[in-house]
Amino acid sequence: MTPLDGEVLNDMIRINADRIAGYQRAIAELTDLEDNDLRVLFQRYIDDSTIFVRELTAALEKMKLPASTGNTAMGKIYRAWMEIKAFFTGDERQTILNSCEAMEDAVKKAYESALNQPGLFPEIFELIKAQNKQLQKAHFQIKRLRDS
C-alpha cells in the first residue's frame, strides 16, 4: 500500500465526517412534524457514513497508518470537496433537500475523484467503489425527493 492510499482514505474519512455533520444539521433544521420521513432517512445516511468511517479507519489501521480525527490536515480530494461543499440556508423542506442534494453531489464528485487516483491498491479501490455505489443510491433518492 502506498502513502497515496492513506491520503485518499483520510480524505474519505473527513468527507464522511462532514456528511454526518451535514445530515445532523439538516435534522436539527427540520421543524415540521410532517418531515419525520426525512429525519428517518437522514439518520440512515448518518448511520451509513458512520459505518464508512469505521471501514476506512480499519483499512488505515491494517496499513499501520493513522486515521484522521478531524478536518485540519486537508488532502487534495478533501480540498476539492471543501470548495464545492454546500451549507444549509433555511428550514423549509425544499431548501433542506436542495442543500442535501448539493452535499450528496459533492460527496459523489469526491468519491469519483478518489476512484480516479492512479496507483490505488486494489483493496482500497474496491472499498471506495463499494461505498460509492451505496452513496450513489442516496444521491438519487435525495434528488428524487427534491424534485418531487
C-alpha positions as CSV (number, residue, x, y, z in Angstrom):
1,M,0.0,0.0,0.0
2,T,1.2,3.5,-0.8
3,P,1.1,6.8,1.1
4,L,-1.5,7.8,-1.6
5,D,-3.8,5.1,-0.3
6,G,-3.5,6.6,3.2
7,E,-4.1,10.2,2.0
8,V,-7.2,9.1,0.0
9,L,-8.6,7.1,2.9
10,N,-8.2,10.0,5.3
11,D,-9.9,12.3,2.7
12,M,-12.8,9.9,2.6
13,I,-13.0,9.8,6.4
14,R,-13.1,13.6,6.6
15,I,-15.8,13.8,3.8
16,N,-17.9,11.2,5.6
17,A,-17.5,13.1,8.9
18,D,-18.7,16.3,7.1
19,R,-21.6,14.3,5.6
20,I,-22.6,13.1,9.1
21,A,-22.4,16.7,10.4
22,G,-24.5,17.9,7.4
23,Y,-27.3,15.5,8.0
24,Q,-27.2,16.2,11.7
25,R,-27.7,19.8,10.9
26,A,-30.4,19.0,8.4
27,I,-32.3,17.0,11.1
28,A,-32.0,19.9,13.5
29,E,-33.4,22.3,10.9
30,L,-36.5,20.1,10.2
31,T,-39.1,21.8,12.4
32,D,-42.3,20.5,10.8
33,L,-43.7,17.3,12.3
34,E,-44.6,16.2,8.8
35,D,-40.9,15.9,8.0
36,N,-40.4,12.8,10.1
37,D,-39.8,10.8,6.8
38,L,-36.7,13.0,6.2
39,R,-35.5,12.7,9.8
40,V,-35.5,8.9,9.4
41,L,-33.8,9.0,6.0
42,F,-31.2,11.4,7.2
43,Q,-30.5,9.3,10.3
44,R,-29.9,6.3,8.0
45,Y,-27.4,8.3,6.0
46,I,-25.6,9.3,9.2
47,D,-25.5,5.6,10.1
48,D,-24.2,4.7,6.7
49,S,-21.4,7.3,6.9
50,T,-20.5,6.2,10.4
51,I,-20.0,2.6,9.0
52,F,-18.0,4.0,6.1
53,V,-15.7,5.8,8.6
54,R,-15.2,2.6,10.5
55,E,-14.4,0.7,7.3
56,L,-11.9,3.4,6.2
57,T,-10.3,3.6,9.6
58,A,-9.9,-0.2,9.7
59,A,-8.2,-0.1,6.3
60,L,-5.8,2.5,7.6
61,E,-5.1,0.5,10.7
62,K,-4.4,-2.5,8.6
63,M,-1.8,-0.4,6.7
64,K,-0.5,0.8,10.1
65,L,-1.3,4.4,9.2
66,P,-3.0,7.0,11.4
67,A,-6.7,7.8,10.8
68,S,-7.9,11.4,10.5
69,T,-9.8,12.6,13.6
70,G,-10.7,16.0,12.3
71,N,-10.7,18.4,9.4
72,T,-7.3,20.0,10.0
73,A,-4.9,18.3,7.6
74,M,-6.5,18.5,4.2
75,G,-5.5,16.3,1.3
76,K,-6.1,17.0,-2.4
77,I,-9.6,15.4,-2.6
78,Y,-10.7,17.0,0.6
79,R,-9.7,20.5,-0.6
80,A,-11.8,19.9,-3.7
81,W,-14.7,18.8,-1.5
82,M,-14.4,21.9,0.6
83,E,-14.6,24.1,-2.5
84,I,-18.0,22.7,-3.5
85,K,-19.5,21.8,-0.1
86,A,-23.0,23.2,0.4
87,F,-24.2,24.9,3.5
88,F,-27.8,24.8,4.8
89,T,-29.5,28.2,4.5
90,G,-33.1,27.6,5.6
91,D,-35.5,25.4,7.4
92,E,-38.1,24.7,4.7
93,R,-38.3,21.2,3.4
94,Q,-37.4,22.1,-0.2
95,T,-34.4,24.3,0.9
96,I,-33.1,21.5,3.1
97,L,-33.5,18.9,0.3
98,N,-31.7,21.3,-2.1
99,S,-28.8,21.6,0.3
100,C,-28.7,17.8,0.9
101,E,-28.7,17.2,-2.9
102,A,-25.8,19.6,-3.3
103,M,-24.0,17.9,-0.5
104,E,-24.6,14.4,-2.0
105,D,-23.4,15.8,-5.4
106,A,-20.2,17.0,-3.7
107,V,-19.7,13.6,-2.0
108,K,-20.3,11.9,-5.3
109,K,-17.6,14.0,-7.0
110,A,-15.2,13.4,-4.2
111,Y,-15.6,9.7,-4.4
112,E,-15.3,9.7,-8.2
113,S,-12.1,11.7,-7.8
114,A,-10.8,9.2,-5.3
115,L,-11.6,6.3,-7.7
116,N,-9.7,8.1,-10.5
117,Q,-6.5,8.4,-8.4
118,P,-3.8,6.3,-10.2
119,G,-2.0,3.7,-8.3
120,L,-4.5,2.9,-5.6
121,F,-4.1,-0.5,-4.1
122,P,-6.9,-2.8,-5.4
123,E,-8.3,-3.4,-1.9
124,I,-8.6,0.3,-1.3
125,F,-10.1,0.9,-4.7
126,E,-12.7,-1.8,-4.1
127,L,-13.6,-0.4,-0.6
128,I,-14.1,3.1,-2.1
129,K,-16.0,1.7,-5.0
130,A,-18.4,-0.2,-2.8
131,Q,-19.1,2.8,-0.6
132,N,-19.6,4.9,-3.7
133,K,-22.2,2.5,-5.0
134,Q,-24.2,3.0,-1.8
135,L,-23.7,6.8,-1.9
136,Q,-25.0,7.0,-5.4
137,K,-28.3,5.4,-4.3
138,A,-28.5,8.0,-1.5
139,H,-27.8,10.8,-4.0
140,F,-30.5,9.5,-6.3
141,Q,-33.0,9.3,-3.5
142,I,-32.3,12.8,-2.3
143,K,-32.5,14.1,-5.8
144,R,-35.8,12.3,-6.4
145,L,-37.3,13.8,-3.2
146,R,-36.0,17.2,-4.1
147,D,-37.6,17.1,-7.5
148,S,-41.0,15.7,-6.3
